[in-house]
């Protein structure tokens, strides 16, 4: 997805963004879709809290030849972590927890190895927990946490960043205990409903009956997801078990995503000091800052501070430049760049 994201930013430039270059942006995206075998995509550009570009391209479902629209619900995968982070900071702003709190304040019967792990370290992938594969047979967050207690840490807390571990599973249990409601309800009550994000949610997909039956809720105007195989498209479906939803699996539209980033710019979701804390990476034990902050990636692009998250790895990309108050969201239904799959 980075090709589309950075190319779009180059076309936009860093000037007034008075959309005289709209046709060039559209042409660029269509060319990248053709080159990377991407059936459908949608883009939003938000500047100073206002949506200045909202568009969709191509096909959301190849079997029905259904066109993509700004109402199409795309799988944003790990982009979900941005929402989990905002929920965490919202609870911190209410005084219900602190990022420096020890996890063992909220999780009973912690193993001794967890005694120094903080909430911030969970949210920034610096807890030291061992990365591992998703297990579709795990029935709940509570069961997943109990299983994690039996796994030795891969490194000391705060020593290194390791993406893809059980960090967000533990974080889910913390959020639910502090927030007093299931994770999905907290997202609806604290983010989706207040912002009018009416087309964002989870499909509750699960494998049943010896892993040969896949069930899910109906997601209105959902895009199918595809992967390119040599000379043709295949439908692709990654199932996010219930216990992993804080880390990935959200479906959202480019319209809803534009509301989310605009609300961050306009201080409707978080106060500036909470936003700053969310986008401040922890310092690792070697004295270097981590590439992860609280649920967001952090870095610099052409000398500018950059925060965001991708998912898929090529299904969603959200990038925000705080100093410029500029955000770009690109959603697609193609799981990987073309050169990643033979």
N, C-alpha and C positions, 0 to 999 in steps of 0.2 A: 504493500500500500504506500510505502514511502515515496515511490515514484510519482504517484498521483498527487500526494500531499505537497511535496516540495515543488513539483512543477506548477501546481496551482499557486503556491505562494510567490514563485518567481514571476508568474504572469500578473499577479495582483500588484506586486511592487510594495513599497512602503510609503507611498505618497498619500494622496487624498482618497484613493479608492473610490473615485467618482465613476461609476461603472461604464466607462467608455470601452473597456476591454472585455465586456461580457462575452461577445462573440468569440474572442480568442480563447477565453476560459472554456467555453462549451466545446469548441473545436479541439482543444487540447485533451479534455477529458474523453471525448468520443474516440480520439486517436489512441489514447492509452487503453481504453476498454477493448478496442479492436486488437491492439498489439498483445494484450495480456489475456485475451479470451474471457473478458468479463461481461456476462450477459446484462446485468443491471447495476446502476449506481445512483446515488443521490448526494448532493452537496449543499452545505449551508455555510455562509460566511457572515460573521457577526462582528460589528465594529461599534465600539462605544455603547454596547447594550442594545443595538438595533440590528435587525436582520437585513443585510444588504444584498444577499444572494441566497436563493432557495430554489433548487432545481433538481429534476430527476431525469435519468437517461436510460434507454434500453428496455430490457425485459425482466420482469420480476419472476415470472414462471414460464419456462420454455415449453412445458407440456400444454399449457393453456394459451400460450402466446400473450400473457397478461402484461401490459406495460408497467414499468416502474413509475411510481408517483411520489410526491412528497408525503403521502399518507402510507406508503409501503413500510411495513415493519421488517427491518433487517435484524439479523443476529449480530449483536455488537461484541459478543464473547467477553474477553478480558477487559474491555472498556467499561464493564460493570463496576470494576473496582473504584472508578471515580465517584460513583454514586455511594458506594459503601463508605468511602472516605468522607464525603460530605455529611453523611448520616453520623459518622463517628464524631466529626468536629461539631456538629449541631448538638449532640449530647454533651460534649465537653463544654460548649458554650452555655448550656443549661446547668453546669456544675455537677452533672451526674457522674462524671469520671474525669480523669486527667491522663494525658498521654504518658506521663512518667509513672503512672500507677503500675505496680507489679501485677502480672496476669493472675498470679495465685490469689489475689484479693477477690477474684470473680470466679475462679474455677476450683472446685473442691478437690481435695486429695491430689494436689499437684505433686509430681515427682520432684525430688530434690534438684534435678538438673534445670528445672524451670524457675527456680526461686528468684533469679535475677532478670528474667524476661519481662519487658515492659510492653504496654499497649502500643506505644510508638514502634517498637521493634517488630511486633506482629504486622502492623500496617505498612511497614517499610521493608519487609522481607529480610530483616536483619536479626531475627530471633535465634538463628543457629539451627532451626529445625531442618531435618533432612528432606530435600525434594523427593517427590515420589509420584507414581502414577495414580490417577483417579480410579477408585474402586466402585463400580456401579452397584455392588452388592451391599454396600454400607447403607443402612436404613434411615439414619438420622444424624443430626449434628452431634447429639450426645454420644452415640455409638462411635462416631468418628473421633471425637475427643478422647474417649476411653482407649481407642486403638492407638492414638498418637502418644499417649502416656507411656506406652511400652517400647517406643522407638527411641534409641539414643540420639542425642543431638549430633549434628554433623560438624558443628563448630561452636565456639563459645558465643554467647549472645553479644551482638555488637561487633563481631569480628569481621564478618563479610555479609554481602547481600546474596541471597539465594532464592531465585524466583521459582514458584511452582511447588512450594512446600505446604504444610498444613497450617501456615500462619493465619489465613483467612477463615479456616474452619474454627480455630480457637477464637478469632475475632468475632465470628458470628455468635458464639455462645456468650461472649462478653456483651455484645450489643443487645442481645435478647434479654439478658438478665438486667442490664441497666435500663433499657428502654421499656421493659415490661410488656413486650409483645413479640410475636414472631417476626423474623427479619423482613419478610415480604410486606407485612402490614406496616412495619416502621417506614419502609421506603414509600409506600403509598401515602401514609398519613403525613410524613414530614417533607416529601419532595414531590411525588407525582401529582397528588391532588392539589396542593397549594399552587403549583405552577401550571395546572391545566394540561399535564402530560397524559392525555386520555388514551394514548395508543402505545403505552410502554408497560411491559410486564413479562412474566415468565410463562413458558408453555407447559411446565410441570411434566416434561417428557421423562419416561422411565421405560426400562426394559423389564419385561415380565415373562413368566412362563418359560423358565430355562433360557432366558435371554434370546428368545426367538420372536417375541412380540414387542413392538414398540408402540407405546401409547402417548398421547399428549393432548392438552387442551387445544381448543380452536383459538388461533390468533388471527383476528380480522386483518385481511390484506397482507398476510405474511408472505414474504419472498421466500422461495426455495433457495437452497444454497448448493453451489456446484463446485466441482473440481475438473480440471482439464486433463484428459488422458490421451496423449499422443495426437489424436485427430477428432476427438468428440468430447462432449460434456457428460459428466456423471453427476447425479444428485448426491449430495454429501450431507450427513446429519451427525453432528457430534452431540452426544447426550450429556448434559450436565446433571449429575446426581443432585438430589435435593440438598445434601450437606455442603455442596460447593457453590451455591448460588451467590454468595457474597463475593466470590472471585470471578464469576462469569456466567453467561447464559441469558442475559437480558435481551429482549427484543425491543427495539425502539425505532421510531421514524425520524427522518432528518428534521421534520418540523418540531418534534418533541425535543430532540437534541439541541436545536437552536434555542429553545426556551430555557433549557438547562444552562447553557453557557452564558446566555444573556443575563439570567438571574444571578450568576456568579459575578458578572461584571457590575451589576446594579446593586450589589449588596443585599439582594432579596433572600438569598439562602444563608449566607454567612457574613458576619462582621469582618471588616478588613483584617483585624488582628488574627482571627481564626483562619482566614484564607491564607495569610502569610505563614502561619504555623503549619498548615496542611502542605504547603509547597516548600517547606524548609527541610532539606535532607539531613538525616543524622550524620554525625561524624563517626566514622569507623575507628577501630582501635589503632589503625595505622596512621591516623590523623587526616585521612582523606574523606571527603564527603561521599556518601552513597549516591548512586544514580537513581535511587528511589526516595521519594518523600513519603508522605502519608497517603498511600493508595494512588499516587500519581508519579509518573516518571518526570525527572527534571534534567535540564541541560541548558545548552546555549546554542543558538543558531545565528550565524553572522553577527556575533557580539551581543545578541539579545537573549534575555532570559526566556526559557521555553518550558512549558509544562504540558502534560497531556497523557494520553494512553492509547495504545492500539489494541486490537483484538483479532484473533483469528488464525494466523497472523495478518491476514489481508482483508478481513471483513469490515473492520471499522478503524478509523483513525481520527482522533480528536487532538488538536494542538492549539494551545493558547499562549499568546504573548502578552503577559500582564502589562509591560511598560507601554505597549501600543494599544492595549485593549482591543486586540484583534484575535478572533478565533476562527478556525476552519474545521469543519466536520465533513468527512467523506465516508460514506457507507457503500459497500458492494455486496454482491452475492457470489463472489468467487473466492474460494478458500485460500488459495495461494497464488503468488505470481506464476506466470506460465512456465518459467524456466526451473521451477522447483519440483515439478511433477513430470515424469517422462511420458 
